[in-house]
Amino acid sequence: MRVASALKILALCATCLAPGAAQARDPAPVSLPKLVSLDECADQYVLGLVERDRVLALSDHARYADSYFRDRAQGIRRIKPRLESVLALHPDMVVRAWGGDLRLIQALQRRGIKVVDIDDVQSYAAARAQLFKVGAALDAEAGAQIAAHRFDEALSQVRNIGRGRTVIYYTPSGTSAGPDTLTGDMLKTLGFRLAVTRSGYFSISPESLIAMKPDVFALGYYDDRYAMRRVPGRQPLVRALIEKTPHFALPDAAMACGGWFSLYALRDLSQETVP
């Protein structure tokens, strides 16, 4: 009996020491964090960088007309930024640019849910850098690398439609943009010179606008009926000035959220006929 038992033990040990025995069992698959997006701008990063099967829910704005990746949102659950709605999905992390108030964010953090904040960007250089920062935070480095390559490719395809002409960005509310904004960088990328070099976003009154004579107007949200209600942009003299001056509309999908993806819409615009 003792001899038989010893032979069994030796046989087992031989099996354990056989070449490749340690690799016979497949390693456990790595489980990447599941996530929820709280607002339209965060949706773009999630849809642009993360594998679909990791996305538990997007914001209720993900399919809006000015959501750049709205077609990718088809078939994915959409929720409002409410604690009960988020917790019911048991996410590992939540992504936000502006969605959810402080109480919601703190409640999520107390429960051990990671909150990834997306910062505003004021230039395409900053947008490209943020692509990698957010990609790392979402465990989506590969997606960020692919998106960065496509971004660089799109940047090289933007046509110089400005040809050094002066431009004023103008919205129905009378808002304009300076060179230190993403909107200003968009116009410079298109080859325009900003006629007004004030910092940030600012208002231009109808009286001031009428006294200016840019070569071109770049319009934002002029096709928005709600935005056009009782605003400076409806002033007859303002509309007459814009009508007689070469003008074009910046795509809503490029304006709603600042990010690398807005360059794709800008490239497409530059390849169309623009005054």
ChimeraX attribute file (.defattr): number of C-alpha atoms within 10 A of each C-alpha:
attribute: neighborCount
match mode: 1-to-1
recipient: residues
	/A:1	6
	/A:2	6
	/A:3	7
	/A:4	8
	/A:5	10
	/A:6	11
	/A:7	12
	/A:8	11
	/A:9	11
	/A:10	11
	/A:11	11
	/A:12	12
	/A:13	11
	/A:14	12
	/A:15	12
	/A:16	12
	/A:17	10
	/A:18	10
	/A:19	10
	/A:20	10
	/A:21	11
	/A:22	10
	/A:23	8
	/A:24	8
	/A:25	8
	/A:26	7
	/A:27	7
	/A:28	6
	/A:29	6
	/A:30	6
	/A:31	7
	/A:32	13
	/A:33	13
	/A:34	20
	/A:35	27
	/A:36	29
	/A:37	32
	/A:38	27
	/A:39	22
	/A:40	27
	/A:41	25
	/A:42	26
	/A:43	29
	/A:44	26
	/A:45	25
	/A:46	28
	/A:47	20
	/A:48	22
	/A:49	23
	/A:50	21
	/A:51	13
	/A:52	14
	/A:53	10
	/A:54	16
	/A:55	18
	/A:56	20
	/A:57	25
	/A:58	28
	/A:59	23
	/A:60	17
	/A:61	19
	/A:62	30
	/A:63	20
	/A:64	14
	/A:65	13
	/A:66	17
	/A:67	21
	/A:68	27
	/A:69	21
	/A:70	18
	/A:71	13
	/A:72	14
	/A:73	22
	/A:74	11
	/A:75	7
	/A:76	16
	/A:77	14
	/A:78	20
	/A:79	19
	/A:80	18
	/A:81	21
	/A:82	13
	/A:83	14
	/A:84	10
	/A:85	13
	/A:86	21
	/A:87	13
	/A:88	8
	/A:89	13
	/A:90	13
	/A:91	19
	/A:92	16
	/A:93	19
	/A:94	24
	/A:95	25
	/A:96	24
	/A:97	19
	/A:98	15
	/A:99	20
	/A:100	15
	/A:101	10
	/A:102	9
	/A:103	10
	/A:104	16
	/A:105	18
	/A:106	13
	/A:107	12
	/A:108	19
	/A:109	14
	/A:110	10
	/A:111	9
	/A:112	11
	/A:113	18
	/A:114	19
	/A:115	19
	/A:116	17
	/A:117	15
	/A:118	19
	/A:119	15
	/A:120	17
	/A:121	19
	/A:122	19
	/A:123	20
	/A:124	23
	/A:125	12
	/A:126	15
	/A:127	23
	/A:128	19
	/A:129	14
	/A:130	19
	/A:131	24
	/A:132	20
	/A:133	15
	/A:134	21
	/A:135	21
	/A:136	14
	/A:137	16
	/A:138	24
	/A:139	14
	/A:140	19
	/A:141	18
	/A:142	14
	/A:143	20
	/A:144	25
	/A:145	15
	/A:146	12
	/A:147	20
	/A:148	19
	/A:149	11
	/A:150	15
	/A:151	21
	/A:152	13
	/A:153	12
	/A:154	17
	/A:155	16
	/A:156	10
	/A:157	15
	/A:158	20
	/A:159	18
	/A:160	15
	/A:161	19
	/A:162	20
	/A:163	11
	/A:164	14
	/A:165	14
	/A:166	19
	/A:167	24
	/A:168	26
	/A:169	26
	/A:170	23
	/A:171	23
	/A:172	25
	/A:173	20
	/A:174	18
	/A:175	16
	/A:176	22
	/A:177	25
	/A:178	20
	/A:179	22
	/A:180	16
	/A:181	18
	/A:182	25
	/A:183	25
	/A:184	26
	/A:185	20
	/A:186	21
	/A:187	24
	/A:188	18
	/A:189	22
	/A:190	20
	/A:191	20
	/A:192	22
	/A:193	22
	/A:194	22
	/A:195	19
	/A:196	17
	/A:197	13
	/A:198	13
	/A:199	12
	/A:200	15
	/A:201	16
	/A:202	13
	/A:203	15
	/A:204	18
	/A:205	14
	/A:206	17
	/A:207	11
	/A:208	9
	/A:209	18
	/A:210	15
	/A:211	9
	/A:212	12
	/A:213	14
	/A:214	19
	/A:215	18
	/A:216	23
	/A:217	23
	/A:218	18
	/A:219	19
	/A:220	23
	/A:221	19
	/A:222	19
	/A:223	12
	/A:224	11
	/A:225	9
	/A:226	11
	/A:227	14
	/A:228	16
	/A:229	12
	/A:230	11
	/A:231	13
	/A:232	21
	/A:233	22
	/A:234	17
	/A:235	12
	/A:236	11
	/A:237	15
	/A:238	18
	/A:239	16
	/A:240	12
	/A:241	16
	/A:242	21
	/A:243	11
	/A:244	9
	/A:245	15
	/A:246	15
	/A:247	18
	/A:248	18
	/A:249	17
	/A:250	20
	/A:251	18
	/A:252	19
	/A:253	21
	/A:254	22
	/A:255	20
	/A:256	17
	/A:257	22
	/A:258	22
	/A:259	26
	/A:260	26
	/A:261	25
	/A:262	23
	/A:263	22
	/A:264	20
	/A:265	18
	/A:266	24
	/A:267	18
	/A:268	14
	/A:269	19
	/A:270	19
	/A:271	13
	/A:272	10
	/A:273	8
	/A:274	12
	/A:275	12
